[in-house]
Amino acid sequence: MVLTQLPRFQYLVFRKPPPSFNLFPKPKLPNKFTSPKLFSAPKSTLSTTEPIPITHISLPEEEPRLEISLDKLFVPPETEVSCDDPNLSTRILKGSNIVLSKYARDAQVVQAEFVKSSVRTEDCPSDGLPEFALVGRSNVGKSSLLNSLVRRKRLALTSKKPGKTQCINHFRINDKWYLVDLPGYGYAAAPQELRTDWSKFTKDYFLNRSTLVSVFLLIDASIPAKPIDLEYASWLGQNQIPMTLVFTKCDKRKKKKNGGKRPEENVRDFQELIRGFFQTAPPWIMTSSVTNQGRDEILLHMAQLRNYWLKH
């Protein structure tokens, strides 16, 4: 049995699918399967030079694995997966539920530069280049992740005081696409009027930015799910905004400090809590800006989304 695109996939990843983008009903597993087949999604141990190879991904035995059923995998367009494929686990990005496609190429970041800050969507760059927006609760590690992606310690300034990002900040990558740093949400110390303005122009950006390929919603995996994160994920889903979940701080492993649970458990719990928001599971990746876990996986995922978007 071969599975193709999952229902409503285009709402989770691509804003405007081409007219030929066909939807198929969610297929049933053959009768010989009494439960969904599980595949291991290994934690990432990344090099500091080149992106991870697409095939033959190895994993040390001692590292924890997340078991993922076939129906919870993120399958990009024009990509097929089969229950009987013995190599399927090598096609899944480490620490994620994302299957690699033929569009996962040109993922390296060679050049990165700050372009401009905007307070209105109409003031953002108008060159038509595709872009990916990073957003998350204040102090989730958004600027640190952006710096990790481009291997620049201070491209996006980090601050010990949450809520410092107050504009839509565009960073041009390789002169071909943008990373966008959006204001964090949920910072209680910010004035109510300022928080309202941030929310308004951020949501306007999501709804009206035609070059937005996907929103990368950052979630702190070192603590249990926060209601405000669940609300944000719900809003993105209800408004059919393309979304990828990025779980940060996955290097933090002290159980008492993490509410009694390890990052893998918090990741699993969050996914269970948002199941009702989406017909199919959105793509997700586990990361750490300290160890660079997930860095290359995010870039490969962005590459396959971007290249598909450009083609169509």
N, C-alpha and C positions, 0 to 999 in steps of 0.2 A: 504494500500500500504506500502510495506517495502522497504527502501533504503539500499543498501549495500555500498561497497567501491566506492568512487567518482573517476572519471577519473583522471589519472596522480597522484593519491595520493602517489604512491610509490616514485615519483620523489621529492615530497615535504618533505617526512619524512624518507624513508628508501632508502639507496643507492642501495642495491642489494636484491630485493624481491625474494622469492622462486619461482621456476618454476610453482608451483600450484597457485600462486597469480593471480587471474582472475580479469580482468577489465570489468566493465559494463558501457554501455552508460548512460549518465545522464538521469534519468527517468523524465517523466512529471508528474505534480501533477494532481490528479483527476479533472474532470470537475467541481465538486461542489466547488472547490477553485477558486476564482476569482483573488487572489493574494497569494504570498507565506505566509504560516503560520508563525507568529512571536512568538519567545520565549524570555523571559527576561533573560538576563545574569547579575546577580547582582554583585555589587562591593563587594570585599572581606573584611571581618572583621575577622582576624585570631587570634587564640590563640598563645601562645608562648611555648606550650608544644607539643601537638600531632598534626599530620596532620588532616585536616578537614575530617569529615565523608563523605563517598561516596554518601550516600542517605540522604534524609530529610534535605536538606540545607535550612536554614531560612534566612530571610533578613529583617532588619528594614525598615519600610514603608518610612522613610524620605530619604533613600539613592537613588541616581540616578540609573536607569536601562538602559542597552543597549538592544534594540530590535533586535533580530537576526532572519532572515528568515531561513527556513529549509535548503535551498540550500546553505547557507553560513556557515553551521555547519561543523566542522572538525570531521569526523567519522572514527575512527581507524579501521584497518582490523578486521575481525571476530566479528564485532559489527553491530547490526541492530538498526535502528531507524524507527519509524512509526509516520505518521501524527496524528494517533488516540491514541497514547500513552499518557495518562494523566500524567504520571510521567516523561516525557522526560525532563522537565525543571529542575528536581532534579538531573538529570544525567549530566548536563552541569556544568563544573567547573566555579566557581564564577569569574566574570570579564573576561570571555573568550568566545570563540566559540567552545570549545573542549568538546566532549562527552567522558565520562569515559568508559573504557572497562574492561573486566575481567582481563586484565594484570596490572591494576593499584594497585600494592601491593608492599610491602617492600620499601616504599618511604622515611622512616625516615633516617636522616643522624646521624649516631652514632659516626663515626670517620672520620677525614679529616686531610690530611697531604700533605705538599708540597713535590714533588718528584724531579723535575728538570726543568731547562729552556733550550730550544733548539732554534737554529737559522735555522735549516734545518729539513724538515719533516723526513728524514732518521735518525735523531738523537733523535727522540721522543721515548718514552718507547715502547718496543717491546714485551710486555707480552700478547698482544691480548685482553686486557680488553676493553669493550665498552666505548666510551667517547662522551661528549657533549661540543661543543665549544661556548664560549661567545665572541661576537664581536660587535662593535658599534663605532659610532663617538666618538672622544676624548671628555671627560667630560660628557658622557651620564650616568655615574654612574655604570660602569661595575664592578669595584672592590668592590664597596659598595654592589651591588647585590650578588656577589659571597660570600662575608662575611656574608650577611644576610641568604643565603641558608644554610650555614654550621654553623650558629650561632657562628661565631668567628670574633671578631672585627678587627683582624689584620692578618688573614690568607693571604689575598691578600692585600698588602699595598696600601692605597689610597693616592692620592697626590692632592694638590691644583693646581699643574701645569699639564695640560693635556699632553698626549703623553708619559708618563713615562714607560708604558709597551712596551718593545721593543723586546720581545722574545715570543716563544710559551711556556707558563707555565702550567705544568701538576700538578694537585692536585688529589691525590687518595682518593676516598670516600669508606669507609667501606671495604677497600681492595678488592673491587669488580668492581669499575668503576671509570672513571675520569671526573672531570670538567677541562676544558682547557680555560685559560685566554689568549686571542689573542691581539696583538697590536691594539690600536684604530686607526681609519682612520680620515683624514680630519683636522689634526692639522696643521694650516698654519705656526706656528712658527718653526716647525721642518724643518731641511735642506731638500732640494728637493731630494738629493741623498739618504738620510735616509728614506724619505717617499716612494721612489721608491722601496727600498729594502724590507721595511715592506710589501708593497703591493704584491711584487713578492713572498716572501716566505709564506705569508698568503694564497694566491690563490693556490700555490703549495700544501699546506697542505689540503685545501678543496678538490682539485681534486684527490689527491693521497693517502690520509689517509684512509686505508681500514677499520679501526675500528671506524670511525666517524659515529655515529648514527644520529645526527642532529646538525645543526648550529642554535644557538639562537641569532638572530639579534636584538640588542637593539636599540630602537627608543625613543627619548625624547618626551613624550606626553604633556609636559608643553608648547611647542612651535609648530607652524605650521611645516608641513613637509619640510625637507631640500632636495634639489636636490641630494646631495651626498648620502643620505639614500635611495632615490628612485633608484639611479643608482646601489647601492650595492644590493638592493633587486632584481633588474632586472637581474644583473649578476648572482646571485645565481639561479634565476629561469631559465635563459637561459642555464646554465650549469648543470641543474637538480641536484642541491645540496640540500639535505634535509634541510628544514628551518622552524623555528618557530619564529614568531615576538613577542618580549617582549617589551611592552611599559612601560618606566620608568617614575619616578617623577609624578605619577598620584595623589599624595597628594597635588600638587601645584594648588591652585584654584583661585588665584588673576587674574581676567579677563584682566585687563589692561596690566599686565606684561606678560600674555600669548598670546599676539597678539589678544586680544578680544574674545578668545574662551576657553572653558573649556577643560580639558584633554579628556573627552568623545567625544567631537566634533573633536578634533585633531586626535584621534584614528580612528573615522569614516571617516574623510577626507583622511587619509593616505591609508586606505583600498580601498577607491574609486580610488585613484590615481594609485594603483598597480594592479587593476583588469585586466588590459591589459597584465600584465606580466605572469599571471597564468590562466590556464583553470579552476581551482577550487580554492576556498579560502584557503590560508594556515592557519595553527593554529596560534592563537594569545592569549596573556595574558596581562592584565593590572597589573602593579606592583608599589610598593613604598618601597625603602629600609628604609625609615623613619618610616613607620607604619607597615612594613612587609606585606603589602597587596600583594597578589600573590605568596608569598613564598611557601606555601604548595601546591598551584595549580601547580607551576612549577615542584616541586618535584614529584607530582603525575603524571604529564604529562611525565616527564623524565622516571619514573618507568614503565609506560605502553609502551613507546617506547623501553626502554631497554629490558624489559622482552620479548616482541615480537621479538626483534632483536636476543636475545640469543636463543630463541626457534627455529628460522628459520635460 
